[in-house]
Amino acid sequence: MRDAADTRGFRIIVTDSNSRVRDLLKRELEREGYSVSSLRNGQEILERMVHPESVDLIILDPELFCPYSQRVFQSLLGTSLKIPIIIHSFRDQLPNIEPLEAFCFINKDANSIRHLKEVVRSCYGAKRSGKPS
């Protein structure tokens, strides 16, 4: 576990179509000391992104946006949005989206929470050092 005072200011949005997965991710990342918001659907995400400066990282379940995934991903990226996005999904359920630099894909499986925490730590470290993630 990280020093909570060290990571508290790093703001993460967690989304998942499954409330249990969403709660698990939120709980595990909060244990690491991150500030985590949990959103239930695509509409909540789009509303939250009106003020993207209040977010450092998004963990996104693309199932929340089907069948409009491509358009939603593009709008999340926008022209000035520089927030890293982790796509957390089953590989066979990925929407047909163009590969984009801001995305990192993590396959949902038995080890995904460990891998997810590693990527989040990397994003946090990059933000803290001022380097792009």
N, C-alpha and C positions, 0 to 999 in steps of 0.2 A: 504494500500500500504506500502511496506517495504521501508526502506531508500535505495535509489539507490546506494549510495556509499558502502553500506553494502553488496549488492548482485552482484554488477557489475562483479566481477571476476569469478562468477559461470557460466560455459559455457554449454549451452543446445543446442542439435540438435532436431528440431521438424520436423517430417515427417507426411505426410498424402496424400492419393491419391486425396483428394478433396482440391483444392487450397484455397477455402474459409475457410475451417476448419484449414488448415495450417496457413493462414494469421491471423485468429482469435487467435489461440494458441500463435503464435509469438507475436502478439500485446499485449495480456493479460500478458504474462510472461515478456515482456520488461517493461510493466507498473510496474511490481513488482521489476524491476531493474536488472533482469538477462540479460546476454549476450546470444542472441538467434540467431542461424543459421537455416534457413529453407531449407530443401532438398526435391526435387520433386520425386525422384525415387530410387529404390534399388541400381542402379549402383552408384549414387552419394554418397549414404551412405557407400557402400563398399570402394569407392575411399577415402572418408574422414577418414575411419578407418585405413588407412595406418599409420596415426599419431594419435593414440587414446589418447595420452597424452594431446591433445588440446581439449578434451571433458570431461565434468563431469557427464553428464546425457543425455540419448537418450529417446525421446518420439517417439514411433515407431508405425506406422500403418502397420500391417502385410500384408494388401492387396497389398502393393507395391512389394511384393516378390512372390506372388502366380504364379505358383504352387510349388515354390522351398523353401517355408518357413522354413522347418525343417533344411535344409542345411545352409541357410543364418543365422538363429538364432544361430546355432552352431558355424559358422565362426565368428559371431559378438562376441560371448563369448570368443572364442579362449582359449588358455592356460593361457595367462597372462593378458587378458582384464578383468578389474575389474570395469567396468562402469555399474552403475545401468541402467536398461532399463525398461521404462514404456510402456506396450503394451496398446494402446488406440484404441479400436475396439468394434464393436458390438459383444456381446457374441456369437451369432449364426454364426458369420463369422470368429471365431478364427480358425487358422490353427491347424492341429493336431501336436502339439509340446509337448515334454516331459516337465513336470514342472521343472523349473530351478530356483535356488535360486536368481539369479540376476534379475529376472522378477517380475514386479508388474502389475497386470491387472486392467485397469479402463474401465468400460463399457461406450460406447458413449451413452449419454442420456442428458436430460435437465440439470442435475446437474453435469455433468462430468467435466466442467471447474473448479468448486469449489473444487471438490475432487482432480483433477489433481494438482491444486495449493497447496493443503495440502500435497500431496505426494512430490511435488517438494521442498516445505519448509523443509520437513523431511529429504530429501536427502541432501539438502544444510546444514542443521544443523548437520547432521552426518559427512559430509566432513569437515565442519568447526571445529568440535570437535575432528576429527581424528578417529571417530568410523565408522565401516562398516555400510552402509545404508541398 
